[in-house]
Amino acid sequence: MVENKSIANVLMLKKLLIFTLIMFVFGFALVPFYEKFCEVTGINNLLRPDIQAKEIQVDESRWIMVEFDANTRGLPWQFKPLQTNARIHPGEPVSVMYEITNNSDREINGQAIPSYSPRFLDKYLKKFECFCFTKQTLKPNETRQMPVQFVIEPELPADIQTVTISYTFFELAAGVSAVNK
């Protein structure tokens, strides 16, 4: 009887080890599956390194006013765009600098979350570079300038003449990695 339990335990241990190994491999396989799923469905397509600015036709027949906004929530940081707005043609590549200062005496991790007005702007906004893609760590009293490079596609409805791109920085707990892409 003890021998049967011992054999059953060894068999169960083997099954659990195989299951653990399969789940470990599955965890690594999820990343390419997720990226492919997002590519196929168009989800999470704010960063499109495959689109080059030169591939998008500039619509010189109209202008869009782009307003830039910056906020912090619960952080002793000063955060602002170095220019508050830009007048652009749809399809024209834009580069804007933001400045951030840690006014505290401790190192702090933060993550910027973008928001847009009108709400559907994300369908037409393609970012090439943005500080919002990664966690930002600022040392005490450190000041940093960070770029945002993007294009607003000419397919943006013609009745939209002003858009707002806003970023809000939130503090990340130590050891938390950035999740925004």
C-alpha positions in Angstrom: 0.0 0.0 0.0 2.8 2.4 0.9 4.6 1.4 -2.3 1.5 2.2 -4.4 1.3 5.7 -2.7 5.0 6.2 -3.4 4.5 5.3 -7.1 1.4 7.5 -7.3 3.3 10.4 -5.7 6.3 10.1 -8.1 3.8 10.0 -11.1 2.0 13.1 -9.8 5.4 14.9 -9.3 6.3 14.1 -12.9 3.0 15.4 -14.2 3.3 18.6 -12.2 6.9 19.1 -13.4 5.8 18.7 -17.0 2.8 21.0 -16.5 5.1 23.6 -14.9 7.5 23.4 -17.8 4.7 23.7 -20.3 3.3 26.8 -18.5 6.8 28.4 -18.4 7.2 27.9 -22.1 3.6 29.1 -22.7 4.4 32.3 -20.8 7.3 33.2 -23.1 5.3 32.3 -26.2 2.5 34.7 -25.2 4.6 37.8 -26.1 4.9 37.1 -29.8 1.3 35.8 -29.9 0.1 39.0 -28.3 2.1 41.2 -30.6 0.8 39.4 -33.7 -2.8 39.6 -32.3 -2.4 43.4 -31.8 -0.9 43.7 -35.3 -3.8 41.8 -36.9 -6.6 43.5 -34.9 -5.1 47.0 -34.9 -5.1 47.1 -31.1 -2.4 49.0 -29.3 -0.9 50.5 -32.5 0.2 53.9 -31.1 3.8 52.9 -31.8 4.3 52.0 -35.4 8.0 51.8 -36.2 7.1 50.2 -39.5 5.5 53.4 -40.6 8.0 56.0 -41.6 7.0 59.6 -41.7 8.1 59.9 -45.4 5.5 57.2 -46.3 2.6 59.4 -45.2 1.4 62.0 -47.7 1.3 65.6 -46.2 -2.1 67.3 -46.7 -1.0 70.9 -47.4 -4.5 72.0 -48.1 -5.4 72.2 -44.4 -4.0 73.1 -41.0 -4.5 71.5 -37.6 -3.7 73.2 -34.3 -2.1 70.7 -31.9 -2.2 71.7 -28.2 0.2 70.1 -25.7 -0.6 69.5 -22.1 1.3 68.1 -19.1 0.2 67.0 -15.6 1.4 65.1 -12.6 -0.6 63.1 -10.0 0.9 62.6 -6.6 4.4 63.4 -7.7 6.7 66.2 -6.6 7.7 66.8 -10.2 7.3 69.8 -12.4 6.3 68.7 -15.9 5.7 70.9 -18.9 5.9 71.0 -22.7 8.6 73.4 -24.0 6.0 74.6 -26.6 2.3 74.7 -25.8 1.0 74.3 -29.3 2.0 73.8 -33.0 0.2 74.5 -36.2 0.8 71.6 -38.6 -0.4 70.0 -41.8 -1.9 66.5 -41.4 0.8 64.0 -42.4 3.6 66.3 -41.3 6.1 64.8 -38.8 6.2 66.7 -35.5 8.8 66.8 -32.8 8.1 68.3 -29.4 10.2 68.4 -26.2 8.8 68.1 -22.7 10.8 69.0 -19.6 10.5 67.3 -16.2 12.1 68.1 -12.9 12.1 66.0 -9.7 11.7 68.6 -6.9 12.2 66.1 -4.2 15.3 64.8 -2.3 14.6 61.1 -3.3 14.9 59.1 -6.5 11.4 58.6 -8.0 10.0 56.3 -10.8 7.2 57.6 -12.9 5.1 56.6 -15.9 3.4 59.0 -18.3 -0.1 58.0 -19.5 -1.3 59.8 -22.7 -4.8 61.1 -23.3 -6.2 62.8 -26.4 -9.0 65.1 -27.4 -11.0 64.3 -29.4 -11.1 60.9 -27.9 -10.8 59.1 -31.2 -7.5 60.9 -32.1 -5.5 57.8 -31.3 -6.8 56.2 -34.5 -5.0 58.9 -36.5 -2.0 59.6 -34.2 1.2 57.6 -34.9 4.0 58.0 -32.5 7.6 57.3 -33.5 9.2 58.2 -30.2 7.7 59.0 -26.8 8.8 59.1 -23.2 5.5 57.5 -22.3 6.7 54.2 -23.7 9.1 53.6 -20.8 9.4 54.1 -17.1 11.2 57.3 -16.2 13.5 57.4 -13.2 14.6 60.8 -11.9 17.3 61.4 -9.3 16.7 64.1 -6.6 16.5 67.5 -8.2 17.2 66.1 -11.7 15.8 67.9 -14.8 15.5 66.1 -18.1 14.2 67.0 -21.5 12.3 64.3 -23.3 11.1 64.1 -27.0 7.8 63.1 -28.5 7.8 62.5 -32.3 4.6 61.8 -34.1 2.4 62.4 -37.1 -1.3 62.9 -37.4 -2.6 61.1 -40.4 -4.3 63.0 -43.2 -7.4 60.7 -42.8 -8.3 62.8 -39.6 -11.8 64.1 -40.3 -11.7 67.5 -42.0 -14.0 69.1 -39.5 -11.4 68.6 -36.7 -9.2 71.7 -36.6 -7.8 71.5 -33.0 -6.5 68.5 -31.1 -4.9 68.1 -27.7 -2.2 65.7 -26.7 -1.9 65.4 -22.9 0.4 63.4 -20.7 -0.1 62.7 -17.0 2.8 61.3 -14.9 2.0 58.9 -12.0 4.4 57.5 -9.5 5.4 53.9 -9.9 6.2 51.8 -6.8 9.7 50.6 -6.6 10.2 47.5 -8.8 7.2 48.2 -11.0 8.0 48.1 -14.7 6.3 50.3 -17.3 3.4 48.7 -19.2 2.4 51.4 -21.6 3.5 50.8 -25.2 
